[in-house]
Amino acid sequence: MKKEKTPLIRQDGFQTLLSSLVCVLGGLIIGYIVLLLIEPSGAFGAITAIMKSFFRYPGKMMLKYFGQTLVRTVPLLMCSLSVLFAYKVGMFNIGVAGQYVAGACGCLYAALAWKLPWLPCLLIGMVAAGLLGAISGLLKTKCNVNVVISGIMLNWITLYLTNLILGKVKSPNSPYTLELRGNNPGALLPRMGLDKLFNNEKSVTIAIPLAVIIAVAIWFVLNKTKFGYELKATGHNYHAARYAGMKENWNIIVTMFIAGALAGLGAGMLFLTGIENWETTTSSVPAMGFNGIAVAFLGGLSPIGSILSSFFIQYITFGGGNVDLQVYSSQISSLISSLIIYLCAFVGFFKFFIQGRIRKKDEKLAAGAAEKREGGDAK
């Protein structure tokens, strides 16, 4: 007997996609209204420039900026994977920003002070960030400290420690760390041999395909392995997991270590491309980690969805540079992305609304079928 296909609207993945699109559309509409309030005459041109992003440039320049967008998408994707991986075990990893900073500290210090090649630098960054994540997990399991509180505190502690440590490998004439290309080119991530395609954009490296592979691997681990099942079981019901004989405390610590390592890997995948340097006078935690939280929810807490949502947010952010700066602030794209990010909190609400409408329709159909049966029995 042929199995009936589930209607598209009833599929969880489609409901998540539809809800995310509503959030994106809502953010763009509200952003457009803000542009109208600032200067009505240029509002349409500004929102169009943001949406066109790198597509508004001619051929070769478009490819160059497309490459730069991909490079900056990678750390955002890794931070979102860090958030969703921890969320599966019931942990809200708000410390992802600090873990990202720890990863930057580890990989840059290893590259500039110890002159190590790129692979050990990446691994050192991952371990540094993973250990920071594990501290939050350990505090939760041993002292019952809320991971949100420990994560926030560790964010700032890590930031100032990083500034102190990387101050030893900074340029004497600026607050930025030394250039990798001139001081240790071996620490730069290998390029993919696609320089002509991206108009000689040197920051396009193996980080891009590697990030996609890691996202797919995270999906596989969470959905197709015993380890992933135990993590999700621990997240759904901590006490039930203990009763079933699972190592619930160990699962939390390991999960937070992996989550931290993912964020640290994201930092390494950005800073070891040479596209930017760390500023040792930074006084606020980088937004990359916090944006990763929103990207994870915009992607429906799915590793595959996070690939698309992280690229979209970076696409919008780049598009903000196209706005007429004589009329609007260059931060207008950040405002629109922030609106989209804020509306991400309602993805679950929209899914609940869709599912509620489906339930009501099913109840009406069931009631109608019951009335027909009763009418037939009466006859």
N, C-alpha and C positions, 0 to 999 in steps of 0.2 A: 504494500500500500504506500502510495506516494505521500511523503510528509508535506504538510502545508507550510508555506513560507510565512514567517512572522512579518506583519506589516511594518513598514519602515518606521512609522511614528511610534511604534511600541518597542523599538530596539533602543537599549540604553545608550549605545554609542551615538545614535542619531539624535536622541533627546539632549545629550550633552553638547553636541555640535550646534544644534539649533539654539540652545540656551546661551552658548558662548557668542554666537552670531548676534543674538539680541543685545547682549552686553556691549559688543563692539559697536553695533549700530547706534545704540543709546549714547555711548560715549562720544561718537562722532557728531551726533545731532546736538548734544549739549555743548560740545566744543564749538560747533558752528554758531550756536546762539551767543556764546561768549564773544566770538569774533564779531558778530553783528553789533553787540553792545559796545565794543571797543571802537570799531570803525566799520560801519555798514558797507561802504563802497568797496572795500578790499576783502570782505569776508569770503566771498565765493572763490576768489583767486587764491586766498591763503589756504583754505581747506583743500582746494584742488592741488596746490603745490605740495601740501603735506601728504596727500593720498598718492600723488605721482612718485614721490620720493626720488630714488635714483633714476627712474624711468624718464625724467624730464631732461636728462643730459644726453648729448649725442653719443653714438655708438661706443667708442673706446672709453670715454669717460664714464659712461653708464656701467660698463663692465668692471671698471676699476672700483667704483663706489659700491657696486653689487658685491664685489669681493670683500670690501671693508665691512659691509653690513653682515656678511656671513661670519667674518672673524669675530665681530662683537656679539653675534647671536650665540656663539659657542658657550661663553661663560654664563650667559643668562640661562641657557638650556641646562647646563650642569647644576646651577643653583636651584632651578625648578625641580630637577630630578632629586636633588638632596632633600628638598622640602617634602615631595610626595612620598619618597621612600620612608622617611621618618613618620609621615602621617599614617602610613599603612599599619604601623605598630602602635598607633594612638598617641604619638609624640608630635607636638607642634614645634617644629624646629625654627624658631625665630632667631636662633644663634647662627643661622647660615651665613649672615653677613660677617660675623667674626671669624667663622671657619674659612670663608673666602679670603679674608685678610691674612689669616695664618698661612694659608696656601701660598699667597703672594710672597709673604715673608720668607718662607722656607725655600721656595724655588729660586727667588732672586738672590738670597744670601748665598745659597749653594753655588749659583752661577757666577756671582761677582766676587765673592770672598774666597771660595774654594776652587773656582775655575773648573767645575765639573761639567760633563756633557749634558745634553738635554734630558735624557732618560732618567739618570739619577736625580736631577733637579726636580723633575715632575714627581718622582716617587717620594722625595723628601717633603715636597709641598703637600702631597696627599697624606703622608703620615702625620705631619704637624697638624693639619686640619682635622684629620681623623681622631687624633688624641684629644683635641679640643672638644669635638663632639662627644667622645667617650666620657669626658669629665661630666658633661651634663647628664648623660645616661647613668653614670655611677652615682652622682648626687641624687638622682631620682630614685634609684633602686635601694641605695644604702641609707640615705638621710631623708627620703621623701620630699626633696626640694623640687618645686615645680620647674619643668624644663624651660618654661617661658622666662621665669625670673633669672635662673642661672644663665640662660642664653643671652639675655639683655646685658647682664653684668659682664659676662665674658667678652661680649662684643667690644666694649669700651676698653677693657683691660688689654685685650689683644691688639686693638688699634694703637694704643700708646706704646706698647712693647715693640710693635712692628716699626713704628717711627724711630724708636730708640735703636733697634738693631740695624735697620737699613740705613740709619744715619751714618754708619761706618763705611758704607759702600756708595755714598752719594757723590755727585759731582761737586767739586770745591766751589764752583761758581754759581750753583743753583741748588734748590732744595730737592731736585730730582735725582733718582739713582743713576748710576753710570749707564751709558749706552751699551747694550749687549753686543751690537755689531762691531764696535771698536775694541771692546775689552775681553769678550769671550764669545766669538761667533759660533763656537761649537755647542753653546747652550741654546742656540736658536732651534726651534722645531724644524724638521725637514720640510721643504716645500714639495708640492705635489707635481711639479713639472708642468704646471698649467699657467706659467707666467704670461704667455701670449694671450691666452683666453681672458685673463683678468688684467690686461694692459700693464704687465710688469708690476703688479701689486705684490710686494715681497712678503706681506704678512699672511697671505693665503697659504696655509700649511696643512699637514695631515690632521691637525686638530679638528677640522670640519667633518671629514668622514668618520674619524674616531669617535666624536661626540654622538653621531647618529647611531653608530654600532653599539655604544654604551647604553643609549636610550632603549634600543631593541633588546639588549641583554638584560636590562632592568625589568622590562616588560616580561621577558621569559622567566626570570628568577621569581618574580612576584606571582605569576599566574600558572607556571608549569612545573614548579619544583616543591619538594617537601619543605625546604627551608622557607620559601615564600609563603606557603600555607601556614606554617607555624607563626611567622611574623604577623600575618593578618589575623590569625586566631588570637594572638596575644593582644593585638589592638582592639579587637571586637569585645573580648571579655578576658581581662587579666586573670581573674580568679578561676574561670573555667579552664584556661590554658594551664594553670598550675595544677588543677585537679586532674587534667588529662595527662599529666606527667611531663609537660613541656618545661624547658628551662626559661621561664618567662623573664627573669631578671637578666640573664645572659643574653636573651634575644634583644632586649631593650638596649643594652650596652653595645652589642655588636651592630645593631641597626644604627645607632647614633654615630658609631665610628665610621660606618660605611657612608652615612649621610654627610658627615664632615669631610671625608676623603673625596667625595664627589664635588663638593663645593671647592675644596682645595685644588682639585684637578682642573676645575673651571678657571681658577685664577692663573694656574700655570699655563693653561692653553691660551690665555690672553697675553700675559706678560712675557712669555718666552717666544712670542712671535715678533717682538720688537716694535709693535705698533704704538706702545706707550710705556712710560716709566712710572714708578711709584714716587709720589710726592711725600717727602718725610715731614712736611708741615701740615699734612691733612688733619683736620680737627673734627671731622664727622665720618661716621662709618659709611663706606661706599654703598650707594643705592642698589648696586647689582644684586646683593643678597636679598634685600627687601622686595625688589622687583621680581625675584625668583619665586617668592611666595605667591604673588598675584598671578604670575605666568602659570604656575602649577595648577591653580584653581581655574584659570581661564581655559586651560587644556583639559579640564575635567578630571584632574588627578590621574591622568593617563600619560605614560612616557611618550607614546606616539603623539598624543594631543599636544604635549609640551613642545615637541619639535616645531609644530606649526605656530603655536601661540607665541613662543619666544622669538621666532623670526618675524612675526607680525608686529610685536611690540618694538623690536629693533628697527623695523622698516618705518614705522610711524615716527620713531625718535629721530632717525636720519632725515626724514621728510621735513622736520621742523626747521632744519637749516635752510630750507628753500623759501621760507616766509620772508616777505619784504620787511627788513629790520627797521626801516624808517617809519613804518606804521605799527608793526607788532613786535613784541619781544621774542627773542629766539627761543625762550622757554615755553612758547605756546604749544609746541609739540609735547613737551613734558606735561603740560596741563591736560592735554587731550588723552595722552597715555595714562595719566593719573586717574582721569575720569573713567576710562575703560577698566583700569585696574580696580578702582573703587567698586564699579558695577560687577566685577568678578565675584564679589561676595554674594551676589544674587543669582549666580548660576544654579546653585542648589534650589533656590526658591522657584526659579523658572521651571526647573525639572519637576519639582513638586507640583507646580501648577498644571503642567502638561499631563503628568500622571493622574492628577485629580480629575481633569477633564475626561481622560480615558476611562477612569473608574466609573464616573457618572454615566458615561455613554454605555458602558457594559451593564450597569445596573438597570438602565432604562430598557436595554435590549432583553435582559433577563426577565424583567417585569412584564414586558410585552409578550414574550414567549410563554410565560406562566399563565397570563390571561387567556392566550389562545388555547392552551391545553385545558384550562378550566372550562372555557366555552365549548370545546369539543367534547369533554366529558359530560357536560350538561345535556348536550344534544343526544 
